[in-house]
Amino acid sequence: GLDVAAAAAVSSIRHCDRSISPDGHVQAAITSDEDFAAAFPGLRFTTTLTSGKTVDLIPDGASTAVTFSNRVKWCDLVERTRLREFDRHIASMRVGLGQVVPLRALALFTFDELESLVCGSAIIDIAVLKKHTDYSGYSASSETVKLFWKVFESLTDEERSQYVRFSWGRSRLPADGQTWTHRHSLNRTGGGSRRALPNAHTCFFTTDLPDYTTEEDMRWGLLTAIHYGGGLLQG
């Protein structure tokens, strides 16, 4: 598809006749074919696809120069070509999806509703996670467990998702009504040091949690684990 860099390049060429660029910067306006050729030398009616293949936008496009006068046509063709380069692949995905879910039923949902039904919510519901958490060596009333949930609640949505990925290998909880293949488990481990790190067993959604005694140590351990991988750091 049309990536950010390509979209920005197309936009700058489309609006090169303005003294203010689309992103708000002052620029020297281009108003002639000569100035355009100097600013964008060698530009032809071609574009490079995501695969790296260069294709003609018009017959004999590789030999047709883009000028100030025809630049808008080039921009339109690039955007249309890049935005539709995956049409065949998407059509195949649609056919496959239709083998599982009647396509007419999909019209009942917005894209984000469908995403949530298939993948689960991108926002980690703390109450739901607590409900599906078991403890080994700890209990729900253990001080270390209380510290864990206090720190977890203070994390950003992205960091909570990263913790779930660290502990389970996926960044989302099951959608409402779906069966949990494994419950979340916090297992007590001494670690031998206040700087011991959590370990994860992603096949079982289990975290070996050191017996941290301060909020500072708990925050350090969780953030280090989710950002760098506690098991890897401990070797």
Salt bridges, closest charged atoms under 4 A:
ASP17 OD1 - ARG71 NH2 3.39
ASP23 OD1 - HIS25 ND1 2.95
ASP76 OD1 - ARG14 NH2 2.91
GLU79 OE1 - ARG14 NH2 3.10
GLU85 OE2 - ARG82 NE 2.85
ASP87 OD2 - ARG84 NE 2.95
GLU115 OE2 - ARG172 NH2 2.78
ASP134 OD2 - ARG183 NE 2.89
GLU143 OE2 - LYS146 NZ 3.66
GLU153 OE2 - LYS130 NZ 3.11
ASP157 OD1 - ARG160 NH1 3.44
ASP208 OD2 - HIS201 NE2 2.66
ASP211 OD2 - ARG188 NH2 2.66
GLU215 OE1 - LYS150 NZ 3.13
GLU215 OE2 - ARG219 NH2 3.37
ASP217 OD1 - ARG194 NH2 2.83
ASP217 OD1 - ARG195 NH1 3.92
